[in-house]
Amino acid sequence: MAIKQLTVFLPNRKGTIVSVTDILARNNVNLRALSIAETEEFGILRLIVNDTAAAEKILQEQHYLIKSVDVVGVKIGDAPGKLTAALDVLDKADINVEYLYAFMARTEKHAYVVLRVENNAAAEAALTAAGFKLITEADICKL
């Protein structure tokens, strides 16, 4: 049930992010969520998009260094403490969260959290057992 995330490695220079978003936009790939981490020399752009296969192909053709990874998406209530509740479930299941980022749904009063963990299946099972709704690739396409 994991969702696909694209990780694009970029030099930390003016214009590199806009070049990626422009290429995707011109090819009708819609961004659903993104996260940017940087160092002095390079950046890591993490993307959830409506068409992962197309985005990956397009960016590879443009010679971007890209990696596709499975991540867990979970729907949480948009209220204080809801993220803590989800993270507590993973902590109690002894699942390490490598990184996470969140985005809001357009019409719902929920946030979606993207989690990179060491064991997707275990994280999904623990979150589902605790009553959290996981998000799927199909859910991403509907946003």
C-alpha positions in Angstrom: 0.0 0.0 0.0 3.1 2.3 0.0 3.1 5.3 -2.2 5.9 6.3 -4.6 8.1 9.2 -3.8 10.6 10.6 -6.2 13.9 11.9 -4.8 15.8 14.3 -7.1 19.4 15.2 -6.3 20.2 18.8 -7.4 23.2 21.1 -7.2 22.4 23.9 -4.7 22.3 26.7 -7.2 19.8 29.4 -8.3 17.2 28.1 -10.7 17.6 24.4 -10.2 14.3 23.8 -8.4 12.3 25.9 -10.9 13.8 23.9 -13.7 12.5 20.7 -12.3 9.0 22.1 -11.5 8.9 23.7 -15.0 9.7 20.4 -16.8 7.1 18.6 -14.8 4.4 21.3 -15.4 5.1 21.4 -19.2 4.5 17.6 -19.2 1.3 17.8 -17.3 2.7 16.3 -14.1 1.0 17.8 -11.0 2.8 18.1 -7.7 0.9 16.8 -4.7 3.6 17.3 -2.0 7.2 18.2 -1.9 10.1 18.6 0.5 13.5 20.2 0.1 16.5 19.5 2.2 19.8 21.2 1.4 23.5 21.4 2.2 25.9 23.9 1.0 26.7 22.0 -2.2 23.5 20.1 -3.1 19.8 19.7 -2.4 17.4 16.8 -2.1 14.0 17.4 -3.6 11.4 14.9 -2.6 8.2 14.8 -4.6 4.8 13.1 -4.5 3.2 13.6 -7.9 0.0 12.5 -9.7 2.0 10.4 -12.3 5.2 9.0 -10.8 6.2 6.9 -13.9 5.9 9.9 -16.2 7.7 12.2 -13.9 10.5 9.7 -13.4 10.9 9.1 -17.2 10.8 12.8 -18.0 13.4 13.8 -15.4 15.7 10.9 -16.3 15.6 12.0 -20.0 16.7 15.4 -18.8 19.7 13.8 -17.0 18.5 14.4 -13.5 19.8 12.0 -10.8 16.6 10.5 -9.5 15.5 7.7 -7.2 12.1 6.2 -6.6 11.3 5.0 -3.1 8.3 3.6 -1.3 7.0 5.7 1.6 4.0 5.4 3.9 1.3 8.0 3.7 -1.1 8.4 6.6 -4.1 10.7 7.0 -4.3 12.5 10.4 -6.7 14.9 11.8 -5.8 18.6 11.5 -5.6 19.3 15.2 -2.9 19.5 17.9 -1.5 16.2 19.0 -2.7 14.1 16.0 0.8 13.8 14.5 2.1 12.9 17.9 -0.4 10.1 18.2 0.7 8.6 14.8 4.3 8.9 15.7 3.7 7.3 19.1 2.2 4.3 17.4 5.4 3.8 15.4 7.6 4.4 18.4 5.7 1.8 20.4 6.0 -0.6 17.4 9.8 0.1 17.5 9.8 1.6 14.0 12.3 4.3 13.3 11.1 7.3 11.2 13.9 8.4 8.9 12.2 11.6 7.8 8.7 12.9 7.3 6.8 15.9 5.8 3.2 16.8 5.7 0.7 18.5 3.3 -2.9 19.6 3.6 -5.8 18.2 1.6 -7.7 20.8 -0.4 -11.2 20.1 0.9 -10.9 17.9 4.0 -9.9 19.0 7.5 -7.0 16.5 7.5 -3.4 16.6 6.9 -1.5 13.9 5.1 1.9 12.8 6.4 4.5 11.1 4.3 6.8 8.9 6.3 10.1 7.2 5.3 10.6 4.3 7.7 12.8 1.2 7.7 9.9 -1.2 7.3 6.8 0.0 5.4 4.7 -3.1 6.0 5.3 -3.0 9.8 4.5 0.8 9.9 1.4 0.3 7.8 0.2 -2.6 10.0 0.8 -0.6 13.3 -0.9 2.6 12.0 -3.9 0.6 10.6 -4.3 -1.3 13.9 -4.3 2.0 15.7 -7.2 3.3 13.6 -5.2 5.5 11.2 -6.2 5.6 7.5 -3.4 5.1 5.1 -3.3 6.9 1.8 -2.6 5.2 -1.5 -1.4 6.1 -4.9 -5.1 6.2 -6.0 -5.8 8.8 -3.2 -2.8 10.9 -4.4 -4.3 10.9 -7.9 -7.6 12.2 -6.6 -6.1 15.2 -4.8 
